[in-house]
Amino acid sequence: MFQDNTQGTGVPTIPPTTDSLPEYQFETVNHTLFGTLNAVQNTIKLLHKLNYAEPNDWSRPLPTGRVNEVMAILTKRVRVG
């Protein structure tokens, strides 16, 4: 029938197991940035550069009603365990 071609080759065989995969827990966090449009955009770019969040994951800058102030919102799932 079938022959094991790994015998004698020095290649170890590891049986597949499903219980060796780690299980992670996730939680949702909300980030809100307030500031001038320039400050908010620069912060979003910095967080992208740090590989934390994609710029398109943030909401468009929304006016807050205060002079020269906008806010942007990000909801992100993070691993906690």
Backbone torsions as a table, in degrees:
resi	resn	phi	psi	omega
1	MET	NA	-119.3	-179.0
2	PHE	-92.9	142.6	177.9
3	GLN	-116.0	141.2	178.1
4	ASP	-81.7	107.7	-177.8
5	ASN	-79.4	-5.0	-178.0
6	THR	-88.7	-10.2	-179.3
7	GLN	-66.3	130.2	177.4
8	GLY	81.7	-0.7	-179.0
9	THR	-95.8	-5.6	-178.4
10	GLY	78.9	5.8	179.5
11	VAL	-92.9	115.7	180.0
12	PRO	-71.7	146.0	175.9
13	THR	-106.6	131.1	180.0
14	ILE	-116.5	120.4	179.7
15	PRO	-68.7	138.3	179.2
16	PRO	-68.3	134.4	175.8
17	THR	-132.8	144.6	179.4
18	THR	-91.1	-19.0	-177.0
19	ASP	-82.5	-1.9	178.5
20	SER	-89.0	-7.7	179.1
21	LEU	-79.5	131.4	179.7
22	PRO	-71.3	147.0	175.3
23	GLU	-108.7	130.4	-178.5
24	TYR	-112.3	148.9	174.2
25	GLN	-101.8	143.6	179.4
26	PHE	-123.9	146.9	173.3
27	GLU	-132.1	158.5	178.6
28	THR	-98.4	132.9	173.8
29	VAL	-122.1	148.4	178.3
30	ASN	-114.8	131.1	177.3
31	HIS	-114.9	136.7	176.3
32	THR	-131.1	126.2	177.0
33	LEU	-106.1	134.7	174.4
34	PHE	-123.0	137.0	176.1
35	GLY	162.5	-170.2	176.0
36	THR	-67.8	161.1	179.6
37	LEU	-57.0	-42.8	-179.9
38	ASN	-62.6	-44.8	-178.9
39	ALA	-65.4	-41.7	179.6
40	VAL	-65.3	-45.6	179.5
41	GLN	-63.5	-40.0	178.4
42	ASN	-65.4	-37.6	178.4
43	THR	-67.2	-41.3	177.3
44	ILE	-62.2	-41.6	178.2
45	LYS	-64.4	-40.3	178.9
46	LEU	-64.1	-44.3	178.9
47	LEU	-64.5	-31.1	175.1
48	HIS	-69.9	-42.7	179.2
49	LYS	-61.6	-31.9	178.2
50	LEU	-84.5	7.0	179.8
51	ASN	61.0	31.8	178.7
52	TYR	-91.7	-42.2	-176.5
53	ALA	-153.3	145.1	175.3
54	GLU	-77.3	141.6	178.9
55	PRO	-56.6	-34.6	-179.8
56	ASN	-72.9	-10.3	177.7
57	ASP	-78.5	-17.4	179.6
58	TRP	-83.4	153.1	172.8
59	SER	-69.2	163.3	171.2
60	ARG	-66.2	148.7	177.5
61	PRO	-58.8	128.6	-177.6
62	LEU	-112.5	136.6	178.0
63	PRO	-66.6	142.8	-179.6
64	THR	-98.1	-13.0	-175.2
65	GLY	99.2	-13.3	175.5
66	ARG	-91.9	153.0	-177.5
67	VAL	-63.0	129.3	177.5
68	ASN	57.1	26.0	-180.0
69	GLU	-119.6	135.0	173.7
70	VAL	-129.0	168.4	173.6
71	MET	-135.2	151.5	174.9
72	ALA	-133.0	145.6	-174.0
73	ILE	-123.5	140.4	175.5
74	LEU	-133.7	129.6	170.8
75	THR	-110.7	125.4	-173.5
76	LYS	-135.7	141.9	173.3
77	ARG	-93.2	128.9	179.9
78	VAL	-122.1	148.6	179.4
79	ARG	-81.0	132.2	-178.3
80	VAL	-120.8	-0.2	-178.3
81	GLY	-151.8	NA	NA
